[in-house]
């Protein structure tokens, strides 16, 4: 860090839509900040602490004039978003255009010019805030689909910077991506980075195919060679020198050590036993933990479970617990999804429940990590049935907590985690009959097979944790721009 005042500059800057904290107000009206839940925060907080860097993002409150501040040992730089910007850039283009498009058009994207104009404006705000926070020759790591234009904008403002971008969600095949009216601008925005990271090899391949189709050139070994500005049809900002952009997969992971430590907490273990007791000590507890999102396959999971109950293949000594944390509740698609899910829960419980037993225990809440670990410990079968998912860290969290090497993970082949967690029971969630067979296989699997599979899964998760992910990404970034980014890469060794 160059200095510590309001105009502090940092050698390492992370940029994401949201800051990693939420504002809370005490009973006496005193405001404070607490760490916010979520996969991105879980993944990046250890990296930030290791690098003593700054985090640029929105506070989550419209028209918030919060100045830069310290919280939890992190230097946080807020970007002010108006209510209109939140509606058009975040709820609009990010979550009603890009999100459904990048998730295989499970829901129909909205292509609105007003959404796009707001997206451009807000990305420029983030680029300007990042440029102001970064020291000369510093490293800026931009996160996720809300900020795909920032790399190019930032390079135009600060050509001295080393810029990385990581896409946490899938990148679609060109047949889908080509629907986007602003496909060229998005690709140009991403090519402002030195290194573009994706969750899966297929996602990186999809991006490179988009580059080839839009610019009619070849790419080789994940590398795009950009000529100097003004040469050919390539975007290279205002640089008068050629440069390389690398697109590769870097599967994200979790802070596995933190989950292992919680498993050893007597209070967490006691809570896990209490959960089983409160559920009536069933023979099998199946668990789903998701944001309430149409990409997560909750409807498919419920359909398979209800059919197994109707066919008598699961008895009333089996319980499904579904945690569905609130998500984007102002977006109409999500309002409709919640109504549908809750109607389904009511129907299944009405048909198969008793006074003493609910077929589905549905919880529309967010929970602290300790409670989630207790749920993981209590569950015999973890159901991850996403229709499309960049990674799905819940799958890895469940595996990390199974210190007894027991439990079964049912995992969608359309989640990025399926590339790594090959000893899970992989399933196509669209195939309801196949999903039913897999759920029964999980319930009746022998202890010896459960342990053998879980040992292999845990080895993968514990040896490929978030620290390794960040080290791999920053190491690759240093290779692309070796002089300027070597210090950032070394900071996580």
N, C-alpha and C positions, 0 to 999 in steps of 0.2 A: 504494500500500500504506500502510495507516495506521500500522503498527508492525512490528517484526521479531522479537518474542518468540514463545513457544509459543502465545500467544493472538493472533497477528497476524491482522489483518483486511485484506481485499483488495478493491479496487474492481472487479476482474474475476475471476470464478471459473468454471472449467469443471468440470462434473460428469459422470463416465462410470463405467461398471461397473468398468473396470480403470484403474489408474494407468498412465502411459506408460513404465513401467520394469519390468524384471525383476531379481530378486535373483540374483546369481552369487556363488559361493564359491571363493576362490583355493585353491591346493594347501595353503597353510598354515592354511586355515580362516578367512581374513579375508573377511568379506562386503562386497560392493559392489553397485552398481546400474548397469545398462546400459539404453540405450533399447530398447524392445520393438518388434518389427515389427508391421505392421498398417496398414490404410487409415485408421483413425481417428487413430492417432498421427501418421502422415504428414501428415494433413490439418490437425491442430490444433497441432502443436508450433510452427510458425512464428507462429501467432496468439498463443500463450501468451507467446513471447519478446517479441513486439511490444508486448504489454500488461503485461508484468511481473506476471502474475497468479498465482493458485493453482489447483491441480488437485486435486479431491476424487475418490477412487476406492479400490477394493480392490487390495491388493498381489498378489492371485492365490494367496495361501497361506491356507488355513483356520486360524482361531484365531490369527492373527498380531497381536501387540500392538505393532507398530511405531508409534512416535510420528511426528508431522509432521517432515519432513526436506527437505533440499535435495539435488537431483541434476541434473546437467547444466544448472545455472542455473535450474531450475524449483523452485518451492515446492510440495511434495506433501503432501497431507493424507489419510492412510489411513483407510478405513472398515473396521472389524473384522467379518469374517463368520465365523460358526461353521461347522463341517463340515456340520451339519444344514441351515443356511441355503444353503450352496453347493449341496447336493444338491437342495433343494426349490425355492429361488428361482431359481438359475442353471441347473442342469441340468434342473430340473423346469419351472416356469412359463415362464421366459424361452425355453428351447431345446427344450422338448417340448410347449409349448402355443402361445406367441406365434409362434415362428419358423416352424413348419410352417403355422400358420393364415395368417400374413401372406405366405407364399410359395405361395399358391394351393392349399394342402392337398395338396402333392406327397406328403407323408407325413401320416398321420392325427394330428391333435393329441390330446393327453391333457387332459381337463378334470377336474382334481383340486382339490377344496376345500383339501386340505393344501398343494398348490402355491400356490394363490391366497393363503392366509393368510400363507405365508412371503414371498410377493412384496410384500404390503402391509407387513409388518414391516420388511423390508429397505429398501424405498423410504422408509419413515419414518426409518430410520437415515441414509440418504443426505441426506434433506431436513434433518435436524437438524444434520448435519456441515456442510452447505452454508450453513445459516443462521448457524452459528457462525463460518464463515470469511469471510463477506461483510461489507463495511463498510456504513455507513448510505447508502442510496440506490444501492448498488452494482448491478452487472449480473452475473447468473448465467446461464450457458449450459449447459443440461442436454442430454445426448447419449443418444439411442437407446432402443430398445424395452425394455431392461431396467428403465428408470426412468420409465415413463409416468405414474406417480402422483406423482412428485416435484414437478412444477410447482404443483399445487393445495396439496399439503402445505406446500411452501415459502412459498406466498403466505399461508397461514394463520398461519405462524410469523413471516413478515417481509413484511408488506404494503407496506413501503417499497421493496422490491427491484424491479428490472426483470428479467423472466424470459423467456428464450428457450428453445425446445426444438427440436432437430433430430432427425428420424427417418431413420436411415441405411438402413433396409430399406423395402420397399414397404409401402403401407397398402392393405389389401384392399378389394375391392368389398363393399357392404353385405350382399349375399347370403351371403358367406363370414363377414364380421365378425359378423353377427347370430348365428352359432353360439355365440359366446363368452358364457358365462353372466354374465360381469362386464363386458359391453360398455358399459353406462352408466357404471360406475365408471372405466373406462379413458378414455372421452371426457371425463368430468368432470375427471379428473386432468390431461389435456392442456390443457383449457381454463383451467387455472390460469396458463398462460403468456400473455405479451403477444403473442408471435409464435411460430408453429409452422411449422417448415420441413420440406419434403419434397423428395425427389430429383426427382420428375416432376410435371408439371401434373396428370396423372391421379390420382396419389396424394393431392394436396391436394383434388382433386374428390371422391375417395372419402371422405375424412375429413369434408368439409363435408356430403356426403349423409348420413353417419352422424349428424352433429349434427342435421340436419333431421328424420331419421326418428325419432331417439330423443326429441328435445325438441319435435317438431311445430311448428317455426318456420321462417322463411325466413332465408337468408343472402344477402348481396349482395356481389359483387366480392371474394370471398375474405375478407370481414369478418363477424365475429359480434359483435353488440351485446349485452352482458350487462347486464341491469338490476341495481339494487342488491340486496343480500341480502334475501331474503324476498319479492321481487316475482316472481310467476310461477313457472315450473318450472325456471328457469335456475340453474346452480351459479355462485356468485360469492363463495364463502368467506364471510368475515365483513365484506366491504367494504360500506360504507354509500353508496358512489357507483357509478354505472354505469361500465363500462369496455369497451374493444374488444379483441377477439382477432383477429389476422390469420393466415390459413393460406395459405401460398404455396410455390411450388417454388423451390428454390435448388440446382441440380445441383452436387454436390461435385466437386472436382478434386484434382490432385496438385501437389506442389512441382516444377513442370516444370523450373525452373532447375537444381535439384539433379541431375536425370536428364541434362540436357544437359551439365552439367559432368562427370559420370561418363563419358559417351560420349567425351569428349576425353582421358580418362586413358589413357596408353599401355598401362598394365598391364591395364586392362579390355579394350582392343582386342586385346591379345595373347591374353588369355584366350578371347575370342570366336573367334579364329582356331584356338586350341588345341581348343576344343569341336568345331568342324567337323572338325578333323583326327582327333580321337578317335572321331568318328562315321563315319569313313571318307570324308570329303569328299563327302557325297551331293549330288545335284543339287538336292534340295529337302529342307529341314528344316521340318516342321510342329511347332508348339509349343503346348502347353496349360499354363497356370499357374493353379492353383486351390487353395483349401482343399478338403480331402476332404469334400465336402458334397453331399447329394442334389439341391440346387438348381442345381448347376453344370453339369449335362448331360454329365458325363464318360462315362457309359454310352452316351449317344446318339452322342457323338463317336467312341468306340471302335467302335460298331456300324457307322457309316458308313464308317470307315476300313477295317475288316475286310472289308466287302463290296466296296469298291473294289479291295482286294488280291485277293480271290477272283475278281473279274470281270476281272482283268488290266488294269484301267484306271490303276493305279499300279504302277510297277515297283519292284524291290528297291533302286533308287537314291533312293527316298524314305524318310525316317525320321520317325516321330512321337516327340517327346520330351514326356513328361507329368510335370510336377512337381505332386505332390498333397501339400500340407503337412498334417501331422496336425491334427485338429480334433475337439474334444469326444469324446475317445476312451473316456470312461466311459459315454456315452449309447449304449444298445443299438442304436438305428437306425444310428448311425455305425459301430459295430463290424460290423454286418451289411453295410453299404455297402463298407467296406474289404475284407472277405472277397470280396464279389462282384467288385469292381474287380480285385483281385489274381488271382482265378481267370480273369477275362477276359484279363488281360495274359498269363498263362501259356498260355492256349488259343491266342491270336493268335500269340504268339511260337513256340509249338510247331508251329503249322500253316504259318506263313509265314517264320519266321526261319531263319537258317543259322548255322553255327559262327562265321562272321565278321560276322554281321549280325543285329541284333534289330529286328523290325518296330516294336515299341514299347519305348522306353527309359523305364522307369517309375521315378520317384524319389520316395519317400515321406519327404521331408525338408523342413525350412524352410531357406532360404538367405539370406545377407546380401545387401543391395541391390547390391553390386558384382557378385556372381555372377549375380544376376537380370538386370542390365543386359547382362552378357556373353552370357547366353542370348538376350535380346531381339535383340542385334546379330547373333547367329549364325543366328537363325531367319528363314526366308523367308516363312512364313505363320504368323500368330497365330490360334489357334482359341479364341474365346470363345463357348461354346454354352450359356450359362446358361438354364435353364428359367424362372427368375425371379430377378431381381437388382435391388437398389436402384439401384446405379450400375454397378459393376465398374470399379475403378480400374486393374486390370491392362491393360485395353484402352487406357487413356490413357497408362499407363507405356510400353507397347510403341511407341505412336505417338511419344511424346516422344523416344525413343532413336533414331529412324530419321532421323538427321541427313543421310543420303545420299538422302533422299526415296524410298527403295525399301522393298519389303516390302508384304505384303497383310494386312489385318485382316478376318477373318471374324467377324461379330458378331451375336449373337442379338438379335432385335427385342424380346425380353422383358427385356433389360438396360437400365437407365436410360441408359447411355451411347449407346444407339441414337438417342435424341432429339437428340443433339448431333453424333455422328460419322456423318453421313449419307453420306459417301463410302466408308465401309466396305462390304463385301459383307454385306448384312443377310440373315438366314436365320431360319426357324422350325425350331428343333432337333428338334421333334417329328416333322417331315417328313423322314424319313431319306433318301428319294430326293432331295428338294430340298437337303438338307445335302450329299449326295454330289456333286450337280451343282455346288454352290457351291464345294466343296473343289477340284474339278477346274478350275473357272474360275480360282480363286486360283493353282493350280499353273501353268496355261498362260497366264496374263495377260501381255500384252506389257509390256515395260519402260516404254514411254511411258505406258500407262494406269496402271501401278503408281505411277509418279512423280507423275502428275497427281492421283491420288486421295490419295496420302500427303501431298503438299504442302498440300492443303486440310485434311486431318485435323490435320496438325501446326500449321497456323495456328490452328485452333480450340483445340487443347490448350494451346499456348503463350500465347495471349491470354486464355484463361479458366482460370487456374490457381487454386491454393488460396488465394492472397492475395486474388484477386478474389472468390472465393466468400465468404470471411470478411468482406470489406469490404461486399459486397452484403447479407449477413445482418445484420451489425451496423448498417449504415446503415438498413435497414428497421426494425430494432428501435428505433433512435433516432427514427424517424418515428412509431412507435406510442406510445412514451413519450419525447417529445423532450427534456424537461428533464433527466431523471435519467440517460439513456443516451447523451447526446451525447459525453461524454468517451471512452467505450469505442469508439464508432464512429470518432472522430477518431484514435484510437491506431493504427489500421491504414491510415490514409491515407499 
